[in-house]
Amino acid sequence: MPMKITRPTLLLDKQKALQNISRMAAKAKQNGVRLRPHFKTHQSAQVGEWFRAYGVEAITVSSVRMARYFADHGWTDIMIAFPANVLEMESINELASRINLHLVAVNQDTVTALAKGLRHPVQLSLKIDTGYRRTGILATNYAEVDAIVQLIREQEKLQFAGFVVHDGHTYKQTDADAIQTIFNTSVYQLRQLRNRYKAKHPNLQLSIGDTPSCSIIEALQGVDEIRPGNFVFYDLMQQRIGSCTFEDIAVCMACPVVAKHPDRGEIILYGGSVHFSKEVLLQEDASTSYGRVVTLTEDGWSEPLEGIQVVSLSQEHGVVKATPEQFSKYNIGDLMGVLPVHSCLTANLMQGYLTTEGEVLEHLTGLPQQLVS
């Protein structure tokens, strides 16, 4: 690594991230759909700038705070793809006064509160549940959708923009055909909804966003917009699903080795759940993996090593199980590279990046606190 690392640090390979962005942008262009990437994965103004070279002008975020951060860095077309939090009306109004703001609603109460509190026009989409069952209006609940659309139509400050879907249940799949089926089902139900309202709203937009679908499926026609986010970094979960290869994963944790226990073949890392999160992958042998170990190199890292992996996490500690051969390769004070299970959560916890080229990148929470010395 180009700088001395003294504590858990999230490394970022800029070239891999650029390749991931380029690949997704090319797929969107080939399919004639708008790429509105979800910036909740990286939450970095500097990483966000990398997208502009690939024609990205509109973005997605997950909170009002994140929208303000990216608006302050020059983004003027922002969708908050989380049910509108009407308690933040003051901040919503401030944003709507200076950017093209897109909000999302899942019920009539939110629409009523927005209509009462908004001082500037906003685009409003309805979040539709096509199978994930987290939140959203069921795609087949036409009575509810009819009522909300009529309510929106009556409001001066609300412009009905269309329908959005997040197929989070693709994250539980490892079969490409199953992911294709989920995508096809969502597109069919979205198009049914658009056909229902297109007479009075001819320009309704259909927006779908999940990294597995957008990565695995080649033909993304049938919608107007895709909103993947995790693809910029990828991670072990996406590799397991089939969205990417190990070579596409653009982030890696560098953690100091602080203890070794030869009697049980375990290495203790300074790097726990407050750094990685508690996301875990179940292995084929029923064991659990909280991260795959790689060899750190001068300009990046290797593919995952066999015979060694992170098997448990507590708040600050990471426990690595290793074969005798792998165990002997590490000494106290060494750095161990670990690919994260879920890069979005790891990046959110680490709050900053050190690129493999030695550049420190910020996070919306500010510059990383003493990543290096």
C-alpha positions as CSV (number, residue, x, y, z in Angstrom):
1,M,0.0,0.0,0.0
2,P,1.2,3.5,-0.8
3,M,0.6,4.8,2.8
4,K,1.2,3.3,6.2
5,I,-2.1,2.0,7.6
6,T,-2.4,1.7,11.4
7,R,-6.0,0.9,12.0
8,P,-9.0,-0.7,10.2
9,T,-9.2,1.1,6.8
10,L,-11.4,0.6,3.8
11,L,-9.4,0.4,0.7
12,L,-10.9,1.4,-2.7
13,D,-9.6,0.3,-6.1
14,K,-10.6,3.3,-8.3
15,Q,-10.0,1.4,-11.5
16,K,-12.3,-1.4,-10.6
17,A,-15.0,1.0,-9.6
18,L,-14.7,2.9,-12.9
19,Q,-14.9,-0.4,-14.8
20,N,-18.1,-1.2,-12.8
21,I,-19.6,2.2,-13.6
22,S,-18.6,2.0,-17.2
23,R,-20.2,-1.5,-17.6
24,M,-23.5,-0.5,-16.1
25,A,-23.6,2.8,-18.0
26,A,-23.0,0.9,-21.3
27,K,-25.8,-1.6,-20.5
28,A,-28.2,1.2,-19.7
29,K,-27.4,2.9,-23.0
30,Q,-27.7,-0.3,-24.9
31,N,-31.2,-0.9,-23.4
32,G,-32.3,2.7,-23.9
33,V,-33.0,3.2,-20.2
34,R,-31.8,6.0,-17.9
35,L,-29.2,5.1,-15.3
36,R,-30.1,6.9,-12.0
37,P,-27.5,5.2,-9.7
38,H,-28.1,4.9,-6.0
39,F,-25.4,6.8,-4.2
40,K,-26.2,5.3,-0.7
41,T,-23.5,2.7,-1.4
42,H,-20.5,5.1,-1.6
43,Q,-22.0,8.3,-0.1
44,S,-18.9,10.2,-1.4
45,A,-18.9,13.4,-3.4
46,Q,-15.6,12.4,-5.0
47,V,-16.8,8.9,-6.0
48,G,-20.0,10.5,-7.3
49,E,-18.0,12.7,-9.6
50,W,-16.7,9.6,-11.3
51,F,-20.2,8.9,-12.7
52,R,-20.4,12.2,-14.6
53,A,-17.9,11.0,-17.2
54,Y,-20.4,8.2,-18.1
55,G,-23.3,10.6,-18.8
56,V,-25.0,10.2,-15.4
57,E,-27.0,13.4,-14.5
58,A,-29.7,12.1,-12.2
59,I,-29.1,10.2,-9.0
60,T,-30.8,8.3,-6.2
61,V,-30.3,8.6,-2.5
62,S,-31.9,7.1,0.6
63,S,-32.4,10.2,2.9
64,V,-33.0,13.9,2.9
65,R,-29.5,14.4,4.5
66,M,-27.9,12.5,1.7
67,A,-29.9,14.5,-0.9
68,R,-28.7,17.8,0.7
69,Y,-25.1,16.5,0.7
70,F,-25.1,15.7,-3.0
71,A,-27.1,18.8,-3.9
72,D,-24.4,20.8,-2.2
73,H,-21.9,19.1,-4.6
74,G,-23.7,20.1,-7.7
75,W,-26.3,17.3,-8.4
76,T,-29.6,18.9,-9.4
77,D,-31.8,15.9,-10.2
78,I,-32.2,13.7,-7.1
79,M,-34.7,11.0,-6.1
80,I,-35.0,10.1,-2.5
81,A,-36.1,6.4,-2.9
82,F,-37.3,6.0,0.6
83,P,-40.9,6.8,1.8
84,A,-41.0,10.5,2.3
85,N,-40.4,11.5,5.9
86,V,-42.9,14.3,6.5
87,L,-41.2,15.3,9.7
88,E,-38.4,16.7,7.5
89,M,-40.7,19.1,5.7
90,E,-38.5,22.1,6.3
91,S,-35.4,20.4,4.7
92,I,-37.6,19.0,1.9
93,N,-38.7,22.5,1.0
94,E,-35.2,23.8,1.1
95,L,-34.1,21.1,-1.4
96,A,-37.2,21.6,-3.6
97,S,-36.3,25.3,-3.9
98,R,-33.0,24.6,-5.6
99,I,-33.1,21.1,-7.3
100,N,-35.4,18.9,-9.3
101,L,-36.5,16.8,-6.3
102,H,-38.2,13.4,-6.6
103,L,-40.0,11.9,-3.6
104,V,-41.7,8.6,-3.0
105,A,-44.9,7.8,-1.2
106,V,-46.6,4.6,-0.2
107,N,-49.9,5.8,1.3
108,Q,-52.5,8.6,1.2
109,D,-51.4,10.1,4.6
110,T,-48.0,11.0,3.2
111,V,-49.5,12.6,0.1
112,T,-51.9,14.7,2.3
113,A,-49.0,15.8,4.5
114,L,-46.9,16.7,1.5
115,A,-49.7,18.7,-0.1
116,K,-50.2,20.6,3.1
117,G,-46.5,21.3,3.8
118,L,-44.8,21.8,0.5
119,R,-43.9,25.3,-0.7
120,H,-42.3,24.2,-4.0
121,P,-43.3,21.7,-6.6
122,V,-41.8,18.1,-6.4
123,Q,-42.0,15.0,-8.5
124,L,-43.8,12.3,-6.7
125,S,-43.7,8.6,-7.5
126,L,-45.6,5.7,-5.9
127,K,-43.5,2.9,-4.5
128,I,-45.0,-0.4,-5.7
129,D,-44.6,-3.8,-4.0
130,T,-44.2,-6.5,-6.7
131,G,-43.1,-9.3,-4.3
132,Y,-40.4,-8.0,-1.9
133,R,-42.9,-7.4,0.9
134,R,-40.9,-4.7,2.7
135,T,-43.0,-1.7,2.0
136,G,-45.0,-0.2,-0.9
137,I,-48.5,-0.5,-2.4
138,L,-49.3,-4.0,-3.7
139,A,-49.2,-3.8,-7.5
140,T,-52.6,-5.5,-7.8
141,N,-54.3,-3.2,-5.2
142,Y,-55.8,-1.0,-7.9
143,A,-58.4,0.6,-5.5
144,E,-55.6,2.0,-3.3
145,V,-53.5,3.1,-6.2
146,D,-56.6,4.8,-7.8
147,A,-57.3,6.7,-4.6
148,I,-53.7,7.9,-4.2
149,V,-53.3,8.9,-7.9
150,Q,-56.6,10.9,-7.7
151,L,-55.3,12.6,-4.5
152,I,-52.0,13.5,-6.1
153,R,-53.9,14.9,-9.1
154,E,-55.7,17.3,-6.9
155,Q,-52.6,18.9,-5.4
156,E,-50.9,22.0,-6.8
157,K,-47.3,21.2,-5.6
158,L,-47.3,17.4,-6.4
159,Q,-46.5,16.3,-9.9
160,F,-47.3,12.6,-10.4
161,A,-44.1,11.1,-12.0
162,G,-44.7,7.4,-12.1
163,F,-43.9,4.1,-10.2
164,V,-40.8,2.8,-8.5
165,V,-39.9,-0.7,-7.5
166,H,-37.1,-2.2,-5.5
167,D,-36.8,-6.0,-6.0
168,G,-34.9,-6.7,-2.8
169,H,-35.9,-10.4,-2.9
170,T,-33.3,-10.9,-5.8
171,Y,-30.7,-10.7,-3.0
172,K,-32.0,-14.1,-1.8
173,Q,-31.4,-15.8,-5.2
174,T,-28.4,-17.4,-6.7
175,D,-30.1,-18.6,-9.9
176,A,-30.1,-16.3,-12.9
177,D,-33.5,-17.6,-14.1
178,A,-35.1,-16.8,-10.8
179,I,-33.8,-13.3,-11.0
180,Q,-35.1,-13.0,-14.5
181,T,-38.5,-14.1,-13.4
182,I,-38.6,-11.5,-10.6
183,F,-37.6,-8.8,-13.1
184,N,-40.2,-9.9,-15.7
185,T,-42.9,-10.0,-13.0
186,S,-42.1,-6.5,-11.8
187,V,-42.0,-5.1,-15.3
188,Y,-45.3,-6.7,-16.3
189,Q,-47.0,-5.3,-13.2
190,L,-45.5,-1.9,-13.6
191,R,-46.6,-1.7,-17.2
192,Q,-50.1,-2.7,-16.2
193,L,-50.2,0.2,-13.8
194,R,-48.9,2.6,-16.4
195,N,-51.5,1.5,-18.9
196,R,-54.2,2.1,-16.3
197,Y,-53.3,5.8,-15.9
198,K,-51.6,6.8,-19.2
199,A,-54.7,8.5,-20.6
200,K,-54.4,11.3,-18.1
201,H,-50.7,10.9,-17.4
202,P,-49.0,10.0,-20.7
203,N,-45.4,10.5,-19.4
204,L,-45.4,8.2,-16.4
205,Q,-41.9,6.8,-15.7
206,L,-41.2,3.2,-14.6
207,S,-38.2,2.9,-12.4
208,I,-36.6,-0.3,-11.0
209,G,-33.6,-0.7,-8.9
210,D,-31.6,-3.6,-7.6
211,T,-28.0,-4.6,-8.4
212,P,-28.6,-8.3,-9.0
213,S,-31.2,-7.7,-11.8
214,C,-29.3,-4.8,-13.4
215,S,-26.1,-6.8,-13.3
216,I,-27.3,-10.2,-14.4
217,I,-30.0,-9.5,-16.9
218,E,-28.9,-8.3,-20.3
219,A,-32.2,-7.1,-21.7
220,L,-33.6,-4.4,-19.4
221,Q,-36.3,-3.1,-21.7
222,G,-39.7,-2.4,-20.4
223,V,-38.8,0.3,-17.9
224,D,-37.5,3.8,-18.3
225,E,-35.0,3.9,-15.5
226,I,-32.7,1.7,-13.4
227,R,-31.4,2.5,-10.0
228,P,-28.7,0.0,-8.9
229,G,-26.2,1.2,-6.2
230,N,-24.1,-1.7,-4.9
231,F,-22.6,-2.3,-8.4
232,V,-20.1,0.5,-8.0
233,F,-18.2,-1.6,-5.4
234,Y,-19.9,-5.0,-5.3
235,D,-19.1,-7.4,-2.5
236,L,-19.1,-11.1,-1.4
237,M,-22.9,-11.2,-1.4
238,Q,-23.1,-10.0,-5.0
239,Q,-20.5,-12.5,-6.0
240,R,-22.5,-15.3,-4.4
241,I,-25.6,-14.2,-6.2
242,G,-23.8,-14.1,-9.5
243,S,-23.8,-10.3,-10.1
244,C,-20.0,-10.1,-10.3
245,T,-16.7,-11.9,-10.0
246,F,-14.2,-11.6,-7.2
247,E,-12.1,-9.4,-9.6
248,D,-15.0,-6.8,-9.8
249,I,-15.1,-6.2,-6.0
250,A,-13.6,-2.7,-5.6
251,V,-13.3,-2.4,-1.8
252,C,-11.3,-4.3,0.7
253,M,-10.8,-3.9,4.5
254,A,-7.2,-3.7,5.7
255,C,-7.1,-4.8,9.4
256,P,-4.2,-5.1,11.8
257,V,-3.4,-8.5,13.3
258,V,-3.4,-8.1,17.1
259,A,-3.3,-11.6,18.4
260,K,-2.7,-15.3,17.4
261,H,-3.9,-18.4,19.1
262,P,-2.1,-21.4,17.6
263,D,-3.9,-23.9,19.8
264,R,-7.1,-23.2,18.0
265,G,-5.8,-21.9,14.7
266,E,-7.3,-18.5,15.1
267,I,-6.0,-15.0,14.3
268,I,-7.5,-11.9,16.0
269,L,-8.0,-8.8,13.9
270,Y,-8.6,-5.2,14.9
271,G,-11.8,-5.1,12.8
272,G,-15.2,-6.0,14.1
273,S,-18.9,-5.4,13.6
274,V,-18.4,-1.6,14.0
275,H,-16.3,-1.8,10.9
276,F,-17.8,-4.6,8.8
277,S,-21.4,-4.8,10.1
278,K,-22.9,-8.1,11.1
279,E,-23.8,-9.3,7.6
280,V,-22.9,-12.9,7.2
281,L,-22.8,-15.5,4.4
282,L,-23.8,-19.2,5.1
283,Q,-21.2,-21.5,3.4
284,E,-22.0,-24.8,1.7
285,D,-20.6,-26.7,4.7
286,A,-23.0,-24.7,7.0
287,S,-20.2,-22.6,8.4
288,T,-20.5,-18.8,8.5
289,S,-18.3,-16.3,6.8
290,Y,-18.1,-12.6,7.8
291,G,-15.4,-11.9,5.1
292,R,-12.9,-13.6,2.8
293,V,-9.2,-13.0,3.4
294,V,-7.0,-11.8,0.5
295,T,-3.4,-10.9,0.2
296,L,-2.7,-7.2,0.1
297,T,-0.3,-6.1,-2.6
298,E,1.4,-2.8,-3.6
299,D,-1.5,-1.9,-5.9
300,G,-4.5,-3.8,-4.6
301,W,-5.2,-7.3,-3.4
302,S,-5.5,-10.9,-4.6
303,E,-8.5,-13.2,-5.0
304,P,-9.7,-14.8,-1.8
305,L,-7.4,-17.3,-0.2
306,E,-8.4,-20.9,0.6
307,G,-8.0,-22.2,4.2
308,I,-8.6,-18.9,5.9
309,Q,-11.6,-16.6,6.5
310,V,-13.4,-14.4,9.1
311,V,-15.7,-16.7,11.1
312,S,-17.0,-14.3,13.8
313,L,-17.2,-10.6,14.7
314,S,-17.7,-8.8,18.0
315,Q,-17.7,-5.0,18.3
316,E,-14.0,-4.4,17.7
317,H,-12.6,-8.0,17.2
318,G,-12.6,-10.1,14.1
319,V,-11.8,-13.8,14.5
320,V,-10.1,-15.5,11.6
321,K,-9.9,-19.3,11.3
322,A,-6.9,-20.5,9.4
323,T,-5.2,-23.7,8.4
324,P,-1.7,-24.2,9.9
325,E,-0.2,-23.2,6.6
326,Q,-2.1,-19.9,6.4
327,F,-1.8,-19.3,10.2
328,S,2.0,-19.3,9.9
329,K,2.0,-16.5,7.3
330,Y,0.8,-13.8,9.6
331,N,2.6,-12.0,12.5
332,I,1.4,-9.6,15.1
333,G,1.4,-6.1,13.5
334,D,0.8,-7.4,9.9
335,L,-2.2,-6.1,7.9
336,M,-4.8,-8.6,6.7
337,G,-7.0,-7.9,3.7
338,V,-10.7,-8.9,4.0
339,L,-13.4,-8.6,1.3
340,P,-16.7,-7.4,3.0
341,V,-19.9,-9.4,2.8
342,H,-21.9,-6.2,2.2
343,S,-20.0,-3.2,0.9
344,C,-22.9,-0.7,1.5
345,L,-22.9,-1.2,5.2
346,T,-19.2,-1.5,5.5
347,A,-18.7,1.8,3.6
348,N,-21.3,3.5,5.8
349,L,-19.6,2.4,9.0
350,M,-16.1,3.2,7.8
351,Q,-17.0,6.7,6.7
352,G,-14.2,7.2,4.2
353,Y,-11.8,5.5,1.8
354,L,-8.1,5.2,1.1
355,T,-7.6,4.4,-2.6
356,T,-5.0,2.0,-3.7
357,E,-3.3,5.1,-5.3
358,G,-3.0,6.7,-1.9
359,E,-5.8,9.2,-2.0
360,V,-8.1,9.8,1.0
361,L,-11.7,10.2,-0.1
362,E,-14.5,11.7,2.0
363,H,-17.9,10.4,3.0
364,L,-21.0,12.5,3.6
365,T,-20.2,12.3,7.4
366,G,-16.9,14.1,6.7
367,L,-13.3,13.1,6.1
368,P,-12.4,9.8,7.6
369,Q,-10.9,10.1,11.1
370,Q,-7.2,9.3,11.1
371,L,-7.4,6.5,8.6
372,V,-3.7,6.6,8.3
373,S,-0.7,8.1,10.2
